[in-house]
Amino acid sequence: MTRSLVLTLVLLFSVGAHAWGKRGHTIVCETAGNLAAGVDKKNEFLAAHSFDLGFYCNVPDLVWKHPKTYQLEKNNHFMDLEIFDRALGEKTKDAFSLDRVAFDKAHPEVKEEAGRSYWRVRELEVSLTALTDALKKGIGDTDKRHDVQLDWLVLAGAIGHYIGDLSQPLHVTENYDGQMSDQKGIHSFYEEAIVDELSRVPSPNALAGDVGREAAKEWPGYQKRVAKLSTLELMMDLAKTSNAGLAKLLAADKKTGRSDVSKASKAHREQIVSRLANGAMTLAELWKRNTGMDFDEKKFYRFDGAPAFRAVPSAAASKD
């Protein structure tokens, strides 16, 4: 079976909710690349490889949700904050600070089905930071350096996916598909049908342009506000603002309905632009903390169409 056929089958059999759909995730990563590129001249590779990052930003949905790894991957894409709040109360941050295995052992009442995206991002960031350090120290062999650079782009893009998930209000609530407010089906309509509509009107780049302008406007102030926040705190901040917008999202859905996607897209547009921009800024902040290395562009043609699944830490694995 050819590699291209394998990838096609993966795409066909991928299931589950995709926060923002393919277009939205691409916008988050491409916008983040442009923001972070402006911070340091060494970061210009992020803008130059915005297409690559946009592709890798969709890998967790389109490749890693393959049937063989779906059960391992699916819970990494959301955080049902209400479940965590009820179970942990005021100790949420302390609990979130634990690694995945320690958290699962300490809080068996919070099942994996409540979400684990806070852990997925930090786990992948450990690997990303190690690659950054290796590139900063210098790798004499060009082929090896290019391999490491490819791994860096793949990991950075994949992390971008989970950050994008946290910027979507329906990915940070137990009412993830409106099933608790008699609005079932809102999830895919909001993140795919409406995002696709906003991307078409009046031009293919309409939504991407709006998000880029919004993020660029807010970026200077955002950097100052979050400068001392940890990666966990960045995610908690993003998820909190996303959850705070849930009532507005659901109210707009009830008011406009879904029979006219053009009308609905106008009602949701402002919030979608804001959420995508916030996701992009959070990701740009995270990326810029893992850059500063020299990126060798000379004959750098590496691209991975189907990155291998990155395993999730487990109690069983930790005993090996």
Sequence and secondary structure as in RCSB ss.txt:
>XXXX:A:sequence
MTRSLVLTLVLLFSVGAHAWGKRGHTIVCETAGNLAAGVDKKNEFLAAHSFDLGFYCNVPDLVWKHPKTYQLEKN
NHFMDLEIFDRALGEKTKDAFSLDRVAFDKAHPEVKEEAGRSYWRVRELEVSLTALTDALKKGIGDTDKRHDVQL
DWLVLAGAIGHYIGDLSQPLHVTENYDGQMSDQKGIHSFYEEAIVDELSRVPSPNALAGDVGREAAKEWPGYQKR
VAKLSTLELMMDLAKTSNAGLAKLLAADKKTGRSDVSKASKAHREQIVSRLANGAMTLAELWKRNTGMDFDEKKF
YRFDGAPAFRAVPSAAASKD
>XXXX:A:secstr
  HHHHHHHHHHH  S  TTHHHHHHHHHHHHHHHHHTT GGGHHHHHTHHHHHHHTTHHHHTTTSTTTHHHHGG
GG B HHHHHHHHGGGHHHHHTS HHHHHHH TTS GGGB HHHHHHHHHHHHHHHHHHHHH    HHHHHHHHH
HHHHHHHHHHHHHHHHTSGGGSSS TTSTTTT TTHHHIIIIIHHHHHHHSSSTTHHHHHHHHHHHHHHHHHHHH
HTT  HHHHHHHHHHHHHHTHHHHHHHHHHH SS HHHHHHHHHHHHHHHHHHHHHHHHHHHHTT  S    TT 
    SS        HHHHT 
